Amino acid sequence: MPPTASDSPAAATDTAGDAAALYLVWHDPEAAPARPLDLHGDGHPLADGLWLIRSPLSRSKLYHRIKWQLPGDAALACAPLADDPDGWPKFKGMAAGALAWLRGGSAG
């Protein structure tokens, strides 16, 4: 089961707005921490180190929250996506269920 939003009090104050935004997040799979990442939102894995994440955090906040969980020299990218069918990425050969997750609005 993918990690879900943080229950920390700070998470409620660092939002980009009431609605969650969709992000494509990649980190070097070789730098994955021993514990599962806290995605600070609802996420679906596409491949090792590659995630679609819906989060109420701004891009900068999400980037930094993920960065702080990785080793200091780990490569990381966080890109916002339009959360409608025209803005979704096209993909093939990724983890099962990604398109259903996008269409459903969440993994829940």
Biopython code that builds the backbone (N, CA, C, O; Angstrom):
import numpy as np
from Bio.PDB.StructureBuilder import StructureBuilder

atoms = [
    (1, "MET", "N", (0.838, -1.175, 0.000)),
    (1, "MET", "CA", (0.000, 0.000, 0.000)),
    (1, "MET", "C", (0.884, 1.239, 0.000)),
    (1, "MET", "O", (1.761, 1.351, 0.856)),
    (2, "PRO", "N", (0.687, 2.181, -0.933)),
    (2, "PRO", "CA", (1.513, 3.376, -0.973)),
    (2, "PRO", "C", (1.313, 4.232, 0.269)),
    (2, "PRO", "O", (0.241, 4.217, 0.873)),
    (3, "PRO", "N", (2.356, 4.986, 0.654)),
    (3, "PRO", "CA", (2.217, 5.893, 1.782)),
    (3, "PRO", "C", (1.143, 6.927, 1.500)),
    (3, "PRO", "O", (0.826, 7.207, 0.344)),
    (4, "THR", "N", (0.587, 7.489, 2.557)),
    (4, "THR", "CA", (-0.448, 8.502, 2.407)),
    (4, "THR", "C", (-0.014, 9.782, 3.084)),
    (4, "THR", "O", (1.110, 9.884, 3.575)),
    (5, "ALA", "N", (-0.905, 10.760, 3.111)),
    (5, "ALA", "CA", (-0.599, 12.081, 3.645)),
    (5, "ALA", "C", (-0.105, 12.017, 5.079)),
    (5, "ALA", "O", (-0.510, 11.160, 5.865)),
    (6, "SER", "N", (0.767, 12.932, 5.389)),
    (6, "SER", "CA", (1.314, 13.027, 6.740)),
    (6, "SER", "C", (0.250, 13.505, 7.708)),
    (6, "SER", "O", (-0.624, 14.294, 7.348)),
    (7, "ASP", "N", (0.329, 13.022, 8.944)),
    (7, "ASP", "CA", (-0.588, 13.464, 9.978)),
    (7, "ASP", "C", (0.013, 14.587, 10.808)),
    (7, "ASP", "O", (-0.578, 14.991, 11.810)),
    (8, "SER", "N", (1.175, 15.100, 10.413)),
    (8, "SER", "CA", (1.834, 16.124, 11.209)),
    (8, "SER", "C", (1.080, 17.444, 11.121)),
    (8, "SER", "O", (0.473, 17.733, 10.091)),
    (9, "PRO", "N", (1.106, 18.259, 12.190)),
    (9, "PRO", "CA", (0.426, 19.550, 12.170)),
    (9, "PRO", "C", (0.955, 20.465, 11.080)),
    (9, "PRO", "O", (0.192, 21.254, 10.521)),
    (10, "ALA", "N", (2.244, 20.382, 10.764)),
    (10, "ALA", "CA", (2.819, 21.251, 9.740)),
    (10, "ALA", "C", (2.222, 20.982, 8.372)),
    (10, "ALA", "O", (2.125, 21.898, 7.556)),
    (11, "ALA", "N", (1.822, 19.760, 8.106)),
    (11, "ALA", "CA", (1.283, 19.415, 6.791)),
    (11, "ALA", "C", (0.043, 20.226, 6.471)),
    (11, "ALA", "O", (-0.181, 20.569, 5.310)),
    (12, "ALA", "N", (-0.761, 20.541, 7.463)),
    (12, "ALA", "CA", (-1.991, 21.291, 7.237)),
    (12, "ALA", "C", (-1.715, 22.748, 6.896)),
    (12, "ALA", "O", (-2.568, 23.395, 6.288)),
    (13, "THR", "N", (-0.561, 23.289, 7.262)),
    (13, "THR", "CA", (-0.276, 24.698, 7.037)),
    (13, "THR", "C", (0.555, 24.961, 5.794)),
    (13, "THR", "O", (0.728, 26.121, 5.419)),
    (14, "ASP", "N", (1.065, 23.952, 5.155)),
    (14, "ASP", "CA", (1.947, 24.122, 4.009)),
    (14, "ASP", "C", (1.273, 23.769, 2.695)),
    (14, "ASP", "O", (1.934, 23.288, 1.775)),
    (15, "THR", "N", (-0.005, 23.993, 2.592)),
    (15, "THR", "CA", (-0.737, 23.564, 1.410)),
    (15, "THR", "C", (-0.711, 24.608, 0.312)),
    (15, "THR", "O", (-0.506, 25.796, 0.557)),
    (16, "ALA", "N", (-0.925, 24.129, -0.914)),
    (16, "ALA", "CA", (-1.005, 25.001, -2.075)),
    (16, "ALA", "C", (-2.423, 25.518, -2.260)),
    (16, "ALA", "O", (-2.654, 26.349, -3.138)),
    (17, "GLY", "N", (-3.354, 25.068, -1.483)),
    (17, "GLY", "CA", (-4.758, 25.424, -1.587)),
    (17, "GLY", "C", (-5.586, 24.275, -1.063)),
    (17, "GLY", "O", (-5.054, 23.292, -0.547)),
    (18, "ASP", "N", (-6.894, 24.406, -1.200)),
    (18, "ASP", "CA", (-7.775, 23.354, -0.696)),
    (18, "ASP", "C", (-7.687, 22.085, -1.528)),
    (18, "ASP", "O", (-7.805, 20.985, -0.990)),
    (19, "ALA", "N", (-7.482, 22.222, -2.829)),
    (19, "ALA", "CA", (-7.462, 21.059, -3.709)),
    (19, "ALA", "C", (-6.049, 20.501, -3.833)),
    (19, "ALA", "O", (-5.065, 21.240, -3.784)),
    (20, "ALA", "N", (-5.969, 19.206, -3.992)),
    (20, "ALA", "CA", (-4.674, 18.561, -4.208)),
    (20, "ALA", "C", (-4.239, 18.779, -5.653)),
    (20, "ALA", "O", (-5.065, 18.805, -6.565)),
    (21, "ALA", "N", (-2.951, 18.934, -5.845)),
    (21, "ALA", "CA", (-2.369, 19.063, -7.175)),
    (21, "ALA", "C", (-1.701, 17.736, -7.540)),
    (21, "ALA", "O", (-1.322, 16.957, -6.665)),
    (22, "LEU", "N", (-1.565, 17.496, -8.834)),
    (22, "LEU", "CA", (-0.936, 16.273, -9.327)),
    (22, "LEU", "C", (0.522, 16.561, -9.682)),
    (22, "LEU", "O", (0.829, 17.547, -10.353)),
    (23, "TYR", "N", (1.416, 15.681, -9.220)),
    (23, "TYR", "CA", (2.843, 15.830, -9.485)),
    (23, "TYR", "C", (3.416, 14.520, -10.002)),
    (23, "TYR", "O", (2.938, 13.438, -9.662)),
    (24, "LEU", "N", (4.444, 14.635, -10.825)),
    (24, "LEU", "CA", (5.272, 13.506, -11.220)),
    (24, "LEU", "C", (6.582, 13.671, -10.453)),
    (24, "LEU", "O", (7.287, 14.665, -10.622)),
    (25, "VAL", "N", (6.900, 12.695, -9.614)),
    (25, "VAL", "CA", (8.096, 12.764, -8.772)),
    (25, "VAL", "C", (8.995, 11.585, -9.104)),
    (25, "VAL", "O", (8.545, 10.441, -9.169)),
    (26, "TRP", "N", (10.269, 11.880, -9.311)),
    (26, "TRP", "CA", (11.272, 10.848, -9.553)),
    (26, "TRP", "C", (12.444, 11.068, -8.617)),
    (26, "TRP", "O", (12.892, 12.195, -8.410)),
    (27, "HIS", "N", (12.934, 9.971, -8.055)),
    (27, "HIS", "CA", (14.201, 10.011, -7.322)),
    (27, "HIS", "C", (15.025, 8.811, -7.754)),
    (27, "HIS", "O", (14.485, 7.796, -8.195)),
    (28, "ASP", "N", (16.321, 8.937, -7.622)),
    (28, "ASP", "CA", (17.231, 7.851, -7.969)),
    (28, "ASP", "C", (16.843, 6.613, -7.165)),
    (28, "ASP", "O", (16.929, 6.639, -5.937)),
    (29, "PRO", "N", (16.419, 5.529, -7.820)),
    (29, "PRO", "CA", (16.006, 4.333, -7.080)),
    (29, "PRO", "C", (17.117, 3.748, -6.214)),
    (29, "PRO", "O", (16.837, 3.103, -5.203)),
    (30, "GLU", "N", (18.371, 3.967, -6.597)),
    (30, "GLU", "CA", (19.496, 3.475, -5.799)),
    (30, "GLU", "C", (19.601, 4.206, -4.461)),
    (30, "GLU", "O", (20.241, 3.716, -3.530)),
    (31, "ALA", "N", (18.974, 5.375, -4.370)),
    (31, "ALA", "CA", (19.048, 6.186, -3.156)),
    (31, "ALA", "C", (17.794, 6.057, -2.294)),
    (31, "ALA", "O", (17.591, 6.853, -1.377)),
    (32, "ALA", "N", (16.963, 5.077, -2.575)),
    (32, "ALA", "CA", (15.726, 4.915, -1.809)),
    (32, "ALA", "C", (16.050, 4.650, -0.338)),
    (32, "ALA", "O", (16.924, 3.840, -0.030)),
    (33, "PRO", "N", (15.351, 5.330, 0.563)),
    (33, "PRO", "CA", (15.588, 5.088, 1.986)),
    (33, "PRO", "C", (15.085, 3.708, 2.403)),
    (33, "PRO", "O", (14.294, 3.088, 1.693)),
    (34, "ALA", "N", (15.542, 3.240, 3.546)),
    (34, "ALA", "CA", (15.130, 1.925, 4.047)),
    (34, "ALA", "C", (13.637, 1.902, 4.365)),
    (34, "ALA", "O", (12.970, 0.888, 4.162)),
    (35, "ARG", "N", (13.121, 3.014, 4.860)),
    (35, "ARG", "CA", (11.692, 3.106, 5.181)),
    (35, "ARG", "C", (10.940, 3.637, 3.967)),
    (35, "ARG", "O", (11.516, 4.367, 3.159)),
    (36, "PRO", "N", (9.667, 3.287, 3.824)),
    (36, "PRO", "CA", (8.885, 3.839, 2.710)),
    (36, "PRO", "C", (8.823, 5.366, 2.793)),
    (36, "PRO", "O", (8.755, 5.936, 3.882)),
    (37, "LEU", "N", (8.847, 6.010, 1.644)),
    (37, "LEU", "CA", (8.730, 7.464, 1.606)),
    (37, "LEU", "C", (7.363, 7.903, 2.102)),
    (37, "LEU", "O", (6.353, 7.264, 1.807)),
    (38, "ASP", "N", (7.334, 8.987, 2.850)),
    (38, "ASP", "CA", (6.074, 9.654, 3.168)),
    (38, "ASP", "C", (5.824, 10.589, 1.998)),
    (38, "ASP", "O", (6.543, 11.574, 1.828)),
    (39, "LEU", "N", (4.824, 10.299, 1.198)),
    (39, "LEU", "CA", (4.570, 11.049, -0.029)),
    (39, "LEU", "C", (3.838, 12.360, 0.219)),
    (39, "LEU", "O", (3.709, 13.166, -0.703)),
    (40, "HIS", "N", (3.362, 12.596, 1.415)),
    (40, "HIS", "CA", (2.624, 13.819, 1.757)),
    (40, "HIS", "C", (1.443, 14.003, 0.816)),
    (40, "HIS", "O", (1.148, 15.116, 0.380)),
    (41, "GLY", "N", (0.786, 12.920, 0.515)),
    (41, "GLY", "CA", (-0.372, 12.921, -0.357)),
    (41, "GLY", "C", (-0.675, 11.497, -0.771)),
    (41, "GLY", "O", (-0.124, 10.544, -0.219)),
    (42, "ASP", "N", (-1.544, 11.364, -1.733)),
    (42, "ASP", "CA", (-1.939, 10.062, -2.250)),
    (42, "ASP", "C", (-1.064, 9.762, -3.460)),
    (42, "ASP", "O", (-0.985, 10.578, -4.379)),
    (43, "GLY", "N", (-0.413, 8.619, -3.477)),
    (43, "GLY", "CA", (0.505, 8.334, -4.567)),
    (43, "GLY", "C", (0.313, 6.977, -5.190)),
    (43, "GLY", "O", (-0.228, 6.055, -4.578)),
    (44, "HIS", "N", (0.769, 6.873, -6.426)),
    (44, "HIS", "CA", (0.768, 5.598, -7.142)),
    (44, "HIS", "C", (2.134, 5.429, -7.796)),
    (44, "HIS", "O", (2.577, 6.307, -8.536)),
    (45, "PRO", "N", (2.812, 4.302, -7.530)),
    (45, "PRO", "CA", (4.120, 4.088, -8.155)),
    (45, "PRO", "C", (3.972, 3.746, -9.634)),
    (45, "PRO", "O", (3.071, 3.005, -10.027)),
    (46, "LEU", "N", (4.867, 4.297, -10.443)),
    (46, "LEU", "CA", (4.931, 3.948, -11.861)),
    (46, "LEU", "C", (6.086, 2.987, -12.123)),
    (46, "LEU", "O", (5.983, 2.093, -12.964)),
    (47, "ALA", "N", (7.173, 3.176, -11.406)),
    (47, "ALA", "CA", (8.381, 2.346, -11.516)),
    (47, "ALA", "C", (9.224, 2.650, -10.279)),
    (47, "ALA", "O", (8.864, 3.511, -9.477)),
    (48, "ASP", "N", (10.337, 1.946, -10.125)),
    (48, "ASP", "CA", (11.213, 2.221, -8.984)),
    (48, "ASP", "C", (11.617, 3.691, -8.980)),
    (48, "ASP", "O", (12.245, 4.172, -9.923)),
    (49, "GLY", "N", (11.256, 4.396, -7.923)),
    (49, "GLY", "CA", (11.618, 5.798, -7.779)),
    (49, "GLY", "C", (10.741, 6.772, -8.540)),
    (49, "GLY", "O", (10.969, 7.979, -8.458)),
    (50, "LEU", "N", (9.752, 6.299, -9.275)),
    (50, "LEU", "CA", (8.892, 7.170, -10.090)),
    (50, "LEU", "C", (7.457, 7.078, -9.599)),
    (50, "LEU", "O", (6.875, 5.993, -9.554)),
    (51, "TRP", "N", (6.889, 8.220, -9.232)),
    (51, "TRP", "CA", (5.559, 8.268, -8.615)),
    (51, "TRP", "C", (4.678, 9.327, -9.249)),
    (51, "TRP", "O", (5.159, 10.377, -9.675)),
    (52, "LEU", "N", (3.386, 9.045, -9.309)),
    (52, "LEU", "CA", (2.364, 10.071, -9.477)),
    (52, "LEU", "C", (1.855, 10.358, -8.071)),
    (52, "LEU", "O", (1.522, 9.431, -7.334)),
    (53, "ILE", "N", (1.792, 11.624, -7.694)),
    (53, "ILE", "CA", (1.363, 11.995, -6.346)),
    (53, "ILE", "C", (0.348, 13.121, -6.434)),
    (53, "ILE", "O", (0.576, 14.121, -7.115)),
    (54, "ARG", "N", (-0.778, 12.954, -5.739)),
    (54, "ARG", "CA", (-1.726, 14.048, -5.532)),
    (54, "ARG", "C", (-1.504, 14.543, -4.113)),
    (54, "ARG", "O", (-1.655, 13.790, -3.150)),
    (55, "SER", "N", (-1.147, 15.800, -3.994)),
    (55, "SER", "CA", (-0.812, 16.356, -2.689)),
    (55, "SER", "C", (-1.355, 17.771, -2.568)),
    (55, "SER", "O", (-1.389, 18.509, -3.553)),
    (56, "PRO", "N", (-1.782, 18.158, -1.366)),
    (56, "PRO", "CA", (-2.193, 19.541, -1.150)),
    (56, "PRO", "C", (-0.992, 20.482, -1.007)),
    (56, "PRO", "O", (-1.168, 21.700, -0.974)),
    (57, "LEU", "N", (0.223, 19.933, -0.922)),
    (57, "LEU", "CA", (1.415, 20.767, -0.777)),
    (57, "LEU", "C", (1.775, 21.449, -2.090)),
    (57, "LEU", "O", (1.463, 20.943, -3.168)),
    (58, "SER", "N", (2.430, 22.592, -1.992)),
    (58, "SER", "CA", (2.967, 23.249, -3.183)),
    (58, "SER", "C", (4.104, 22.390, -3.743)),
    (58, "SER", "O", (4.606, 21.498, -3.059)),
    (59, "ARG", "N", (4.502, 22.657, -4.972)),
    (59, "ARG", "CA", (5.602, 21.902, -5.581)),
    (59, "ARG", "C", (6.865, 22.021, -4.736)),
    (59, "ARG", "O", (7.549, 21.026, -4.494)),
    (60, "SER", "N", (7.173, 23.220, -4.292)),
    (60, "SER", "CA", (8.376, 23.428, -3.490)),
    (60, "SER", "C", (8.315, 22.657, -2.175)),
    (60, "SER", "O", (9.294, 22.019, -1.789)),
    (61, "LYS", "N", (7.189, 22.708, -1.492)),
    (61, "LYS", "CA", (7.055, 21.993, -0.215)),
    (61, "LYS", "C", (7.162, 20.486, -0.424)),
    (61, "LYS", "O", (7.854, 19.802, 0.331)),
    (62, "LEU", "N", (6.477, 19.961, -1.451)),
    (62, "LEU", "CA", (6.549, 18.525, -1.710)),
    (62, "LEU", "C", (7.984, 18.114, -2.051)),
    (62, "LEU", "O", (8.486, 17.118, -1.530)),
    (63, "TYR", "N", (8.635, 18.872, -2.915)),
    (63, "TYR", "CA", (10.022, 18.588, -3.290)),
    (63, "TYR", "C", (10.906, 18.494, -2.046)),
    (63, "TYR", "O", (11.663, 17.536, -1.887)),
    (64, "HIS", "N", (10.807, 19.484, -1.171)),
    (64, "HIS", "CA", (11.663, 19.497, 0.014)),
    (64, "HIS", "C", (11.314, 18.383, 0.995)),
    (64, "HIS", "O", (12.208, 17.802, 1.609)),
    (65, "ARG", "N", (10.037, 18.081, 1.151)),
    (65, "ARG", "CA", (9.655, 16.996, 2.065)),
    (65, "ARG", "C", (10.194, 15.652, 1.580)),
    (65, "ARG", "O", (10.614, 14.824, 2.389)),
    (66, "ILE", "N", (10.183, 15.432, 0.264)),
    (66, "ILE", "CA", (10.753, 14.195, -0.282)),
    (66, "ILE", "C", (12.282, 14.237, -0.165)),
    (66, "ILE", "O", (12.906, 13.256, 0.239)),
    (67, "LYS", "N", (12.873, 15.368, -0.517)),
    (67, "LYS", "CA", (14.336, 15.525, -0.469)),
    (67, "LYS", "C", (14.888, 15.213, 0.915)),
    (67, "LYS", "O", (15.924, 14.559, 1.033)),
    (68, "TRP", "N", (14.219, 15.666, 1.948)),
    (68, "TRP", "CA", (14.702, 15.466, 3.314)),
    (68, "TRP", "C", (14.684, 13.996, 3.729)),
    (68, "TRP", "O", (15.324, 13.630, 4.715)),
    (69, "GLN", "N", (13.967, 13.155, 3.000)),
    (69, "GLN", "CA", (13.910, 11.730, 3.324)),
    (69, "GLN", "C", (14.971, 10.915, 2.580)),
    (69, "GLN", "O", (15.180, 9.740, 2.881)),
    (70, "LEU", "N", (15.638, 11.540, 1.612)),
    (70, "LEU", "CA", (16.628, 10.857, 0.778)),
    (70, "LEU", "C", (18.044, 11.213, 1.222)),
    (70, "LEU", "O", (18.241, 12.226, 1.891)),
    (71, "PRO", "N", (19.029, 10.395, 0.860)),
    (71, "PRO", "CA", (20.417, 10.767, 1.140)),
    (71, "PRO", "C", (20.741, 12.118, 0.498)),
    (71, "PRO", "O", (20.144, 12.483, -0.515)),
    (72, "GLY", "N", (21.668, 12.845, 1.074)),
    (72, "GLY", "CA", (21.974, 14.208, 0.648)),
    (72, "GLY", "C", (22.309, 14.400, -0.813)),
    (72, "GLY", "O", (22.020, 15.461, -1.366)),
    (73, "ASP", "N", (22.911, 13.409, -1.463)),
    (73, "ASP", "CA", (23.321, 13.568, -2.856)),
    (73, "ASP", "C", (22.366, 12.898, -3.848)),
    (73, "ASP", "O", (22.697, 12.759, -5.025)),
    (74, "ALA", "N", (21.201, 12.488, -3.388)),
    (74, "ALA", "CA", (20.256, 11.768, -4.254)),
    (74, "ALA", "C", (19.649, 12.688, -5.309)),
    (74, "ALA", "O", (19.263, 13.819, -5.011)),
    (75, "ALA", "N", (19.569, 12.195, -6.541)),
    (75, "ALA", "CA", (18.905, 12.930, -7.615)),
    (75, "ALA", "C", (17.400, 12.910, -7.370)),
    (75, "ALA", "O", (16.847, 11.904, -6.927)),
    (76, "LEU", "N", (16.742, 14.038, -7.665)),
    (76, "LEU", "CA", (15.308, 14.174, -7.404)),
    (76, "LEU", "C", (14.714, 15.167, -8.383)),
    (76, "LEU", "O", (15.334, 16.183, -8.695)),
    (77, "ALA", "N", (13.508, 14.877, -8.872)),
    (77, "ALA", "CA", (12.755, 15.804, -9.714)),
    (77, "ALA", "C", (11.303, 15.784, -9.265)),
    (77, "ALA", "O", (10.770, 14.736, -8.901)),
    (78, "CYS", "N", (10.667, 16.951, -9.293)),
    (78, "CYS", "CA", (9.255, 17.078, -8.925)),
    (78, "CYS", "C", (8.617, 18.045, -9.913)),
    (78, "CYS", "O", (8.982, 19.220, -9.958)),
    (79, "ALA", "N", (7.666, 17.557, -10.703)),
    (79, "ALA", "CA", (7.049, 18.379, -11.741)),
    (79, "ALA", "C", (5.533, 18.362, -11.601)),
    (79, "ALA", "O", (4.935, 17.297, -11.448)),
    (80, "PRO", "N", (4.904, 19.544, -11.654)),
    (80, "PRO", "CA", (3.445, 19.579, -11.604)),
    (80, "PRO", "C", (2.856, 19.128, -12.939)),
    (80, "PRO", "O", (3.439, 19.354, -13.999)),
    (81, "LEU", "N", (1.696, 18.490, -12.865)),
    (81, "LEU", "CA", (0.960, 18.062, -14.053)),
    (81, "LEU", "C", (-0.462, 18.600, -13.959)),
    (81, "LEU", "O", (-0.993, 18.768, -12.861)),
    (82, "ALA", "N", (-1.073, 18.867, -15.096)),
    (82, "ALA", "CA", (-2.486, 19.236, -15.098)),
    (82, "ALA", "C", (-3.282, 17.989, -14.736)),
    (82, "ALA", "O", (-3.106, 16.933, -15.344)),
    (83, "ASP", "N", (-4.155, 18.115, -13.744)),
    (83, "ASP", "CA", (-4.897, 16.934, -13.281)),
    (83, "ASP", "C", (-6.224, 16.795, -14.011)),
    (83, "ASP", "O", (-7.297, 16.859, -13.412)),
    (84, "ASP", "N", (-6.123, 16.606, -15.307)),
    (84, "ASP", "CA", (-7.265, 16.272, -16.155)),
    (84, "ASP", "C", (-6.719, 15.400, -17.280)),
    (84, "ASP", "O", (-5.511, 15.396, -17.516)),
    (85, "PRO", "N", (-7.572, 14.668, -17.973)),
    (85, "PRO", "CA", (-7.063, 13.729, -18.983)),
    (85, "PRO", "C", (-6.112, 14.351, -20.005)),
    (85, "PRO", "O", (-5.192, 13.678, -20.470)),
    (86, "ASP", "N", (-6.312, 15.623, -20.367)),
    (86, "ASP", "CA", (-5.412, 16.257, -21.330)),
    (86, "ASP", "C", (-4.034, 16.543, -20.741)),
    (86, "ASP", "O", (-3.068, 16.703, -21.487)),
    (87, "GLY", "N", (-3.929, 16.608, -19.420)),
    (87, "GLY", "CA", (-2.654, 16.903, -18.780)),
    (87, "GLY", "C", (-1.927, 15.690, -18.238)),
    (87, "GLY", "O", (-0.779, 15.794, -17.808)),
    (88, "TRP", "N", (-2.579, 14.546, -18.255)),
    (88, "TRP", "CA", (-1.947, 13.333, -17.727)),
    (88, "TRP", "C", (-0.834, 12.862, -18.656)),
    (88, "TRP", "O", (-0.924, 13.031, -19.872)),
    (89, "PRO", "N", (0.207, 12.276, -18.092)),
    (89, "PRO", "CA", (1.276, 11.745, -18.943)),
    (89, "PRO", "C", (0.814, 10.503, -19.700)),
    (89, "PRO", "O", (-0.080, 9.785, -19.254)),
    (90, "LYS", "N", (1.426, 10.268, -20.830)),
    (90, "LYS", "CA", (1.229, 9.014, -21.561)),
    (90, "LYS", "C", (2.307, 8.070, -21.061)),
    (90, "LYS", "O", (3.449, 8.485, -20.867)),
    (91, "PHE", "N", (1.964, 6.815, -20.850)),
    (91, "PHE", "CA", (2.955, 5.868, -20.368)),
    (91, "PHE", "C", (2.637, 4.473, -20.849)),
    (91, "PHE", "O", (1.495, 4.147, -21.173)),
    (92, "LYS", "N", (3.675, 3.658, -20.886)),
    (92, "LYS", "CA", (3.567, 2.264, -21.298)),
    (92, "LYS", "C", (4.603, 1.484, -20.499)),
    (92, "LYS", "O", (5.706, 1.977, -20.267)),
    (93, "GLY", "N", (4.259, 0.281, -20.082)),
    (93, "GLY", "CA", (5.205, -0.565, -19.376)),
    (93, "GLY", "C", (5.464, -0.149, -17.943)),
    (93, "GLY", "O", (6.467, -0.550, -17.354)),
    (94, "MET", "N", (4.579, 0.647, -17.376)),
    (94, "MET", "CA", (4.725, 1.078, -15.987)),
    (94, "MET", "C", (3.940, 0.136, -15.078)),
    (94, "MET", "O", (3.279, -0.787, -15.554)),
    (95, "ALA", "N", (4.013, 0.369, -13.783)),
    (95, "ALA", "CA", (3.298, -0.460, -12.808)),
    (95, "ALA", "C", (1.801, -0.461, -13.104)),
    (95, "ALA", "O", (1.234, 0.545, -13.530)),
    (96, "ALA", "N", (1.186, -1.591, -12.874)),
    (96, "ALA", "CA", (-0.248, -1.747, -13.137)),
    (96, "ALA", "C", (-1.073, -0.789, -12.298)),
    (96, "ALA", "O", (-0.718, -0.472, -11.163)),
    (97, "GLY", "N", (-2.177, -0.331, -12.870)),
    (97, "GLY", "CA", (-3.143, 0.463, -12.133)),
    (97, "GLY", "C", (-2.971, 1.960, -12.208)),
    (97, "GLY", "O", (-3.782, 2.691, -11.640)),
    (98, "ALA", "N", (-1.944, 2.451, -12.888)),
    (98, "ALA", "CA", (-1.692, 3.895, -12.911)),
    (98, "ALA", "C", (-2.826, 4.669, -13.579)),
    (98, "ALA", "O", (-3.275, 5.685, -13.049)),
    (99, "LEU", "N", (-3.288, 4.208, -14.718)),
    (99, "LEU", "CA", (-4.361, 4.921, -15.404)),
    (99, "LEU", "C", (-5.654, 4.864, -14.595)),
    (99, "LEU", "O", (-6.373, 5.859, -14.511)),
    (100, "ALA", "N", (-5.950, 3.731, -14.010)),
    (100, "ALA", "CA", (-7.139, 3.621, -13.150)),
    (100, "ALA", "C", (-7.021, 4.559, -11.954)),
    (100, "ALA", "O", (-8.010, 5.170, -11.547)),
    (101, "TRP", "N", (-5.820, 4.680, -11.385)),
    (101, "TRP", "CA", (-5.604, 5.590, -10.261)),
    (101, "TRP", "C", (-5.868, 7.027, -10.690)),
    (101, "TRP", "O", (-6.526, 7.776, -9.968)),
    (102, "LEU", "N", (-5.361, 7.421, -11.858)),
    (102, "LEU", "CA", (-5.607, 8.772, -12.354)),
    (102, "LEU", "C", (-7.095, 9.014, -12.566)),
    (102, "LEU", "O", (-7.626, 10.043, -12.148)),
    (103, "ARG", "N", (-7.758, 8.082, -13.206)),
    (103, "ARG", "CA", (-9.192, 8.235, -13.487)),
    (103, "ARG", "C", (-10.029, 8.269, -12.222)),
    (103, "ARG", "O", (-11.044, 8.964, -12.157)),
    (104, "GLY", "N", (-9.599, 7.515, -11.214)),
    (104, "GLY", "CA", (-10.364, 7.448, -9.975)),
    (104, "GLY", "C", (-10.169, 8.634, -9.060)),
    (104, "GLY", "O", (-10.935, 8.817, -8.114)),
    (105, "GLY", "N", (-9.160, 9.442, -9.323)),
    (105, "GLY", "CA", (-8.912, 10.601, -8.486)),
    (105, "GLY", "C", (-8.135, 10.283, -7.232)),
    (105, "GLY", "O", (-7.668, 11.194, -6.548)),
    (106, "SER", "N", (-7.982, 9.001, -6.910)),
    (106, "SER", "CA", (-7.191, 8.591, -5.746)),
    (106, "SER", "C", (-7.026, 7.090, -5.781)),
    (106, "SER", "O", (-7.690, 6.385, -6.540)),
    (107, "ALA", "N", (-6.130, 6.620, -4.947)),
    (107, "ALA", "CA", (-5.921, 5.177, -4.843)),
    (107, "ALA", "C", (-6.846, 4.568, -3.822)),
    (107, "ALA", "O", (-6.966, 3.346, -3.737)),
    (108, "GLY", "N", (-7.512, 5.423, -3.032)),
    (108, "GLY", "CA", (-8.335, 4.947, -1.930)),
    (108, "GLY", "C", (-9.537, 4.236, -2.385)),
    (108, "GLY", "O", (-10.329, 3.775, -1.564)),
]
sb = StructureBuilder()
sb.init_structure("model")
sb.init_model(0)
sb.init_chain("A")
sb.init_seg("    ")
for serial, (resi, resn, name, xyz) in enumerate(atoms, 1):
    if name == "N":
        sb.init_residue(resn, " ", resi, " ")
    sb.init_atom(name, np.array(xyz, "f"), 0.0, 1.0, " ", f" {name:<3s}", serial, name[0])
structure = sb.get_structure()
